[in-house]
């Protein structure tokens, strides 16, 4: 931070981000922060190399050697690709995001990534990398004439299927060895995870939502029914009857606005609409994202790290509920909790400590773990 202020006094300082296994957004933020602060990072490493501490000097010299022109090109490539997919990652973490909208978003991102696989885009990345190298003081790699690879004397009598040495790549070679493979691998993964067959099944989930325009559309639901081996004839008859049922309910003043309300409405008639009721239950167990569950698991991991040797299952479960349901935790009345505790414990010192603990917990539920 200090070096950034020295190099650019008027610019806003950027702090380097720490990577996390449970927060995908930090991947792009970390790459962007390194790209933004690369001149300050290299200047700091040069200052550390001049220090007297031999261990820090060795580490700084090693890091400085890694950050060459090839490193900058890879940094620009991944920053550009991650920037394209970041908004999709943010949208998919919404608990209320529609499955059909997620499919449309995935297709648009796939198209945007495929359009990057051009010579013009590679030249744009090369120009940006050269500009960043100039600003950071990184010397360009010199174009050396390649020597003819000679086989070792010990390997002359053998047939080898792989090169005997690793050739050093020039920045022009990175187009075919790094840029295109990264784009191709990402496109392959996007098409595999959002395939046509999978999307047809997921569209059936949207057709079971009352707020969707394709609600109870037979063409949208049939692919999902085939996937789960549900009789198409029975489902067609049930769809015809359920439309009449919903029409009568609307005339009586009962309207449904969500799949959960649709399930509650169909529960008394589940024996008459067996296949449709089964599809509704399946649709409620296929959310667009598992981010809520992942956040809960991440919270439980932190709880276990702090309490695995000091508490039992009951206390861990109670603290997990407080930490996960932060919205409800903030609405708790700490005075009532302390008064209830006072009835069971007449020790004034315990009550005072509990009051401080409750105030800390209201600010952040995980503070009670420290």
C-alpha positions in Angstrom: 0.0 0.0 0.0 2.8 2.4 0.9 4.6 1.7 -2.4 1.4 2.4 -4.4 1.1 5.8 -2.7 4.7 6.5 -3.7 4.3 5.5 -7.3 0.8 7.0 -7.9 -0.1 9.5 -5.1 -3.5 10.4 -6.7 -4.7 6.9 -7.5 -6.8 4.8 -5.1 -4.8 2.1 -3.4 -5.8 -1.6 -4.0 -5.3 -4.3 -1.5 -4.2 -7.8 -2.6 -6.9 -10.4 -2.1 -6.6 -13.7 -0.4 -7.8 -16.8 -2.2 -10.6 -18.9 -0.7 -11.9 -22.4 -1.6 -15.5 -21.5 -0.7 -15.8 -18.0 -2.4 -15.5 -18.1 -6.1 -15.7 -14.3 -6.5 -12.3 -13.9 -4.9 -10.6 -15.7 -7.8 -11.3 -12.8 -10.2 -10.7 -10.2 -7.5 -7.3 -11.6 -6.7 -6.2 -11.6 -10.4 -7.5 -8.1 -10.9 -5.7 -6.9 -7.8 -2.4 -8.4 -9.0 -2.8 -6.8 -12.4 -3.7 -3.4 -10.9 -0.8 -3.4 -8.5 1.9 -5.2 -10.5 4.3 -2.2 -10.7 4.0 -1.7 -6.9 4.5 -5.4 -6.3 7.7 -5.5 -8.3 9.0 -2.3 -6.8 8.4 -3.8 -3.3 10.2 -7.0 -4.2 13.2 -5.0 -5.4 13.3 -3.2 -2.1 13.2 -6.5 -0.2 16.0 -7.8 -2.3 18.2 -5.0 -1.0 17.5 -5.9 2.6 19.9 -7.8 4.9 17.6 -10.7 5.7 18.8 -13.6 3.5 15.6 -15.6 3.7 13.4 -12.7 2.6 15.9 -11.7 -0.1 15.8 -15.3 -1.6 12.0 -15.4 -1.6 11.8 -11.9 -3.2 14.3 -12.8 -5.8 12.4 -16.0 -6.7 9.1 -14.1 -7.0 10.6 -11.4 -9.0 12.1 -13.9 -11.5 8.7 -15.5 -12.0 7.1 -12.3 -13.0 8.4 -12.0 -16.5 6.6 -11.2 -19.8 5.1 -14.7 -20.0 3.6 -14.3 -16.5 2.1 -10.9 -17.6 0.5 -12.5 -20.7 -1.1 -15.3 -18.6 -2.3 -12.7 -16.1 -4.0 -10.7 -18.9 -5.6 -13.8 -20.4 -7.1 -15.1 -17.2 -8.2 -11.6 -16.0 -10.1 -11.2 -19.3 -11.7 -14.7 -19.2 -12.6 -14.4 -15.5 -14.1 -11.0 -16.1 -16.4 -12.5 -18.7 -17.7 -15.2 -16.4 -17.8 -13.3 -13.2 -21.2 -11.7 -13.7 -22.6 -15.1 -14.5 -21.1 -16.6 -11.3 -22.6 -13.7 -9.3 -26.1 -14.2 -10.8 -26.0 -18.0 -10.3 -25.5 -17.4 -6.5 -28.9 -15.8 -6.3 -31.3 -18.1 -4.5 -34.3 -16.8 -6.5 -32.6 -17.0 -9.9 -34.8 -18.8 -12.5 -33.4 -22.0 -14.1 -34.4 -21.0 -17.6 -32.8 -17.6 -17.1 -29.7 -19.4 -15.9 -29.6 -21.4 -19.1 -30.0 -18.3 -21.3 -27.2 -16.6 -19.3 -24.9 -19.6 -19.8 -25.6 -19.6 -23.5 -24.8 -15.9 -23.8 -21.5 -16.3 -21.8 -20.6 -19.3 -24.0 -21.1 -17.2 -27.1 -19.0 -14.3 -25.6 -16.1 -16.6 -24.8 -16.2 -18.3 -28.3 -16.0 -14.8 -29.9 -12.7 -14.2 -28.0 -10.9 -17.0 -30.0 -9.6 -14.6 -32.7 -6.4 -13.2 -33.9 -7.6 -9.7 -33.1 -8.3 -10.6 -29.5 -4.8 -12.1 -29.2 -3.2 -8.9 -30.5 -5.3 -6.9 -28.0 -4.0 -9.1 -25.2 -0.4 -8.8 -26.4 -0.6 -5.0 -26.6 -2.1 -4.8 -23.1 0.6 -7.1 -21.8 3.4 -5.1 -23.4 2.0 -1.9 -22.0 1.8 -3.4 -18.5 5.4 -4.7 -18.8 6.6 -1.2 -19.6 4.7 0.3 -16.6 6.1 -2.4 -14.3 9.6 -2.3 -15.6 9.7 -5.8 -16.9 12.2 -6.4 -19.7 10.8 -8.1 -22.8 12.0 -11.5 -23.7 14.7 -11.5 -26.4 14.0 -13.5 -29.5 16.7 -16.1 -29.5 17.6 -18.4 -32.4 16.6 -21.9 -31.4 19.3 -24.5 -31.4 18.7 -27.9 -33.0 17.7 -30.3 -30.3 20.3 -33.1 -30.0 19.6 -36.5 -28.5 21.6 -37.4 -25.5 24.4 -40.0 -26.0 22.7 -42.3 -23.5 19.4 -42.2 -25.4 20.8 -42.8 -29.0 19.7 -46.5 -28.9 16.2 -45.9 -27.7 12.9 -44.7 -29.3 11.3 -42.0 -27.2 7.7 -40.7 -27.5 8.2 -37.4 -25.7 10.7 -34.6 -25.9 13.8 -35.0 -23.8 13.8 -31.4 -22.7 11.3 -28.6 -22.1 11.6 -25.9 -24.7 11.2 -22.3 -23.6 8.1 -20.7 -25.1 8.2 -17.3 -26.7 5.3 -14.9 -26.2 4.1 -15.6 -29.7 3.9 -19.3 -28.9 1.6 -18.6 -26.0 -1.2 -18.1 -28.5 -1.3 -21.7 -29.4 0.0 -23.2 -26.2 -2.0 -21.1 -23.6 -4.6 -18.7 -25.1 -6.4 -21.1 -27.4 -6.3 -24.1 -25.0 -7.7 -22.0 -22.2 -10.6 -20.8 -24.4 -11.3 -24.3 -25.7 -11.2 -25.9 -22.3 -13.6 -23.3 -20.9 -16.0 -23.7 -23.8 -15.9 -27.5 -23.5 -16.8 -27.3 -19.8 -19.6 -24.8 -20.4 -21.1 -27.0 -23.1 -20.8 -30.1 -20.9 -22.4 -28.5 -17.9 -25.1 -26.7 -19.8 -25.9 -29.3 -22.5 -29.0 -29.3 -24.6 -30.4 -32.4 -22.9 -29.9 -31.0 -19.4 -31.4 -27.7 -20.3 -34.5 -29.3 -21.7 -35.0 -31.0 -18.3 -34.4 -27.8 -16.4 -36.9 -25.9 -18.5 -39.6 -28.3 -17.1 -38.8 -26.9 -13.7 -39.6 -23.4 -14.8 -42.9 -24.7 -16.4 -44.0 -25.8 -12.9 -43.6 -22.3 -11.5 -46.8 -20.2 -11.4 -44.9 -17.0 -12.0 -43.4 -18.2 -15.2 -44.9 -17.6 -18.6 -44.6 -21.3 -19.6 -46.6 -22.4 -16.5 -48.0 -25.9 -17.1 -46.8 -25.9 -20.7 -46.9 -29.5 -21.9 -44.1 -29.1 -24.4 -41.8 -27.8 -21.6 -42.7 -30.5 -19.1 -42.6 -33.6 -21.3 -38.7 -33.7 -21.5 -38.5 -33.6 -17.7 -41.2 -36.4 -17.5 -39.2 -38.6 -19.9 -36.1 -38.1 -18.0 -37.7 -39.3 -14.7 -39.6 -42.1 -16.5 -43.1 -40.7 -15.9 -46.0 -41.8 -18.2 -46.7 -39.1 -20.8 -50.3 -40.2 -21.3 -51.1 -39.9 -17.5 -49.3 -36.6 -17.3 -51.2 -35.1 -20.2 -54.5 -36.1 -18.6 -53.4 -34.6 -15.2 -52.3 -31.3 -16.8 -55.7 -31.0 -18.5 -57.5 -31.6 -15.2 -55.2 -29.4 -13.0 -55.8 -26.4 -15.3 -59.5 -26.7 -14.6 -58.8 -27.1 -10.8 -56.7 -23.9 -10.8 -59.4 -22.1 -12.7 -62.0 -23.0 -10.0 -59.6 -22.0 -7.3 -59.0 -18.6 -8.9 -62.8 -18.1 -9.1 -62.9 -18.8 -5.3 -60.2 -16.2 -4.7 -57.3 -18.6 -4.2 -54.2 -17.6 -6.2 -50.7 -19.2 -6.2 -47.5 -17.3 -6.8 -44.8 -19.8 -6.2 -44.0 -23.5 -6.7 -44.1 -24.0 -3.0 -47.7 -22.7 -2.9 -48.5 -24.9 -5.9 -47.3 -27.9 -4.0 -49.4 -27.0 -0.9 -52.4 -26.6 -3.1 -51.9 -30.0 -4.8 -51.1 -31.9 -1.6 -54.8 -32.8 -0.8 -55.1 -34.1 -4.4 -51.8 -35.9 -4.7 -53.5 -39.3 -5.2 -55.4 -37.9 -8.2 -52.3 -36.2 -9.6 -49.6 -38.7 -8.8 -47.2 -37.9 -11.6 -47.6 -34.2 -11.6 -47.2 -34.1 -7.8 -44.0 -36.1 -8.2 -42.6 -33.6 -10.7 -43.5 -30.6 -8.4 -41.6 -32.3 -5.6 -38.6 -32.9 -7.9 -38.6 -29.2 -9.1 -38.4 -28.0 -5.5 -35.3 -30.1 -4.9 -33.5 -28.8 -8.0 -32.5 -25.2 -7.1 -30.5 -23.1 -9.6 -27.7 -22.9 -7.1 -26.4 -24.6 -4.0 -24.8 -21.5 -2.7 -26.9 -21.3 0.4 -25.9 -24.9 1.4 -22.3 -24.1 0.6 -22.4 -21.1 2.9 -23.8 -23.2 5.7 -21.2 -25.8 5.2 -18.5 -23.2 5.2 -19.9 -21.8 8.5 -20.0 -25.3 10.0 -16.3 -25.8 9.0 -15.3 -22.6 10.9 -17.4 -23.7 13.9 -15.8 -27.1 14.0 -12.3 -25.6 13.8 -12.9 -23.5 16.8 -15.0 -25.9 18.9 -14.1 -29.4 18.0 -12.2 -30.0 21.3 -14.3 -27.8 23.6 -18.0 -28.5 23.0 -20.5 -31.2 22.3 -23.0 -31.6 19.5 -25.7 -29.7 21.2 -23.7 -26.5 21.7 -22.2 -26.7 18.2 -25.7 -27.1 16.7 -27.0 -24.1 18.6 -24.1 -21.9 17.6 -24.4 -23.0 14.0 -28.1 -21.9 13.9 -27.1 -18.5 15.3 -24.2 -18.1 12.8 -26.1 -19.3 9.7 -29.4 -17.4 10.4 -27.8 -14.0 10.9 -31.0 -12.1 10.0 -33.0 -13.7 12.8 -30.1 -13.6 15.2 -30.0 -9.8 15.0 -33.7 -9.6 15.9 -33.1 -11.4 19.2 -33.6 -9.4 22.4 -30.4 -9.8 24.4 -32.1 -8.5 27.7 -34.7 -11.3 27.6 -32.0 -13.9 27.0 -29.9 -12.6 29.9 -33.0 -12.4 32.2 -33.8 -16.1 31.4 -30.2 -17.0 32.1 -30.3 -15.1 35.4 -33.1 -17.2 36.7 -30.9 -20.3 36.4 -27.6 -18.7 37.6 -27.4 -16.4 40.5 -23.7 -15.5 39.9 -23.5 -11.8 39.0 -20.1 -12.1 37.4 -21.4 -14.7 35.0 -24.3 -12.4 34.1 -22.0 -9.5 33.3 -19.8 -11.7 31.1 -22.9 -13.0 29.4 -24.1 -9.5 28.7 -20.8 -8.7 27.0 -21.0 -11.9 25.0 -24.5 -11.2 23.8 -23.5 -7.7 22.6 -20.5 -9.1 20.8 -22.7 -11.9 19.2 -25.3 -9.3 18.0 -22.4 -7.6 16.1 -21.2 -10.8 14.5 -22.5 -14.3 15.4 -19.1 -15.9 15.0 -17.6 -13.7 17.6 -18.9 -16.1 20.3 -16.5 -18.7 19.0 -13.4 -16.8 19.9 
